């Protein structure tokens, strides 16, 4: 099984990328490809720019990677209660090429933040919106208070309750 995973942030130290990598590696017999949104930088999307340059090759490359996935594991960074600008720009360019950006792939949708809500606002927005763009959201998971519940050095969730919940969601993912 091929899993494509990323944190929906361009931060070099993205906590959402760390959570996404951890979750993706919990799937049994999986080949995990980790994306870095910094590898998909494009100018800020506008219809005028699209008319001038056409479909961006970087967006085509992003969609090609999504096409190769059997499962998507995405952890949403929350910027002022919504998507990060970096993710939104990739999403906007990609959606102009293929309105089903996520190409009907099963998705584990995650979020985390340093705060107690764990990215709950952006997780809810994505959970509601992504199915319109070809995501089959099979499960969602929020990890609150990232610094208190995740060991960055070991790359694992340290809070047993949250770890069991995530592992249970992944265990039930096939059903």
N, C-alpha and C positions, 0 to 999 in steps of 0.2 A: 504494500500500500504506500502510495506517495502522498506525503503531507507537505503542503506549503504553509509556512507560518511566518508571521511578522507582527511586530508592534506597530501600531498606526501612528508613528511619531518619527521625526527625523533626529531626535536626540541621540547623540552617540552613547549615552548612558541610560537609554530608555528602560524604565522599569517595566513597561508593558512588553517590550521585546523580551526581557528576561522571563516574565511570566509565560509568554507565548512559547518560548523555547522549552521551558520546563514542561508545560502541558503537552506539547507535541511529542516530546520524548517519552511520555507515559503510554502512548499507543504501542501495542505489541506489534512486532514485525513491520515496523514502519521505516521508510526511507524519508528522512526529514530534510527539506530544503528551507533554509532560513533566508528571508529577504531582508534587505536593509533599504528603507525608503530613500536614503541618500543616493542609492544607485539609480533612482528613477526621478531625478530632478528635471523639471521642465519649467518654462516660463509660466507665469500666472495665466491661467486659462481665461480667455475671452473669445466671444464669437468673432470679433474683428480679427484677432490674431489667428484663429482657426481658418477664417476665410483667406488670410494672407499666406499661411504656411501649410495648411491642410492638416491631416491627421498626424499627430506627433509619433515618430518612430519609437520613442521611449515608452509611450502608452501602449503601442503595439507589442513591445517586448514584455511589458507587465502582463498584458492579457495572455500572451503566449505561455508565460509561467503559470498563470492561473489555470489555463487549459490543461496543463500536464498533471494537475493535482487530482487526487482521489478525494482528499479531504482538505479543507482550509481551517487553520487555527489562527484566529486574528484576535489580538488584544488591543482594544481601543484606548488611546490616550485621550484624556479629557482636558480640553483647553476652553476655559470659560463656559463649561457645561456642554460643549459640542466637540465635533471632530477637530483634530489638529489641522492647521492650514496645509501642511505637507501632504497628509493623507487626502484631504478634500481636493487638492489640486490634481493629484494622480487619479483620483476617482472621477473628477470632472472630465479630464482629457479622455480617460478610458471609456466613460459612458457615452461619449460622442461616437466612438468606434463600434462599441457593442453595448447596447442598453442593458444587457444581462451581464454586467461586469463579472459577476461571480459564477456565471456559466452553469447554474443549477448544481453546484457542488455542495455536498453536506458541509456544514460549518459548525465549529465550536467557537462561540463568540465570548470573549473575555474582556475584562477591564480591571485595572487597579489604579490606585492613587495613594499618595501619602496620607490622605484624609480618611475619615471614618466611613464615608459613603462609597469608597472604592470605585469611583468612576460610574456610579449608578446612573447619572443623567445621560452620559454619552452611550452607555450600554443600552438604555431604553430606546434612545433615538435610533441607534443602529439596528436593534432587534426589530423595531417597527418598520424601518425603511429598507433594510437590505433585501428582504424577500421580493420587493418590487424590482430589484436589480439582479435577480437570479440566484439569490442565496437560499439554501435550504438550512435554516438555523435549527439545528437539532438540539442544542443545549447552550445555555449561557451560564457564566460564572463571574462573580465579582469578588476580588480580594481587597478588603479594606485595609487601611493602615499598613501599607506595603512594608515600611521599614521595621515594623514590629512583628510582621508575619512571614517574612521572606529573608533567607540568608543569601546575600549576594555572592559571597565567597563560594558557597557550596552549590548555589543555583537551585535551591529547593524551598518549598513552603515549610516553615517551621511550626506553624500552628496546626496541631493534629486534626482538629475539627474541620478546618478549611481544606487540608490536604486530603482527608477521607472523602469529603464532598466532591472535590474535583476528580479524584480517582474513580469514584462511583459514577459520575457523569460520563467519564471516558469509558468505563467498563460497560455502561449501558448504551454507548454510542451506536453500536452495530444494530441494536434492536429498533 
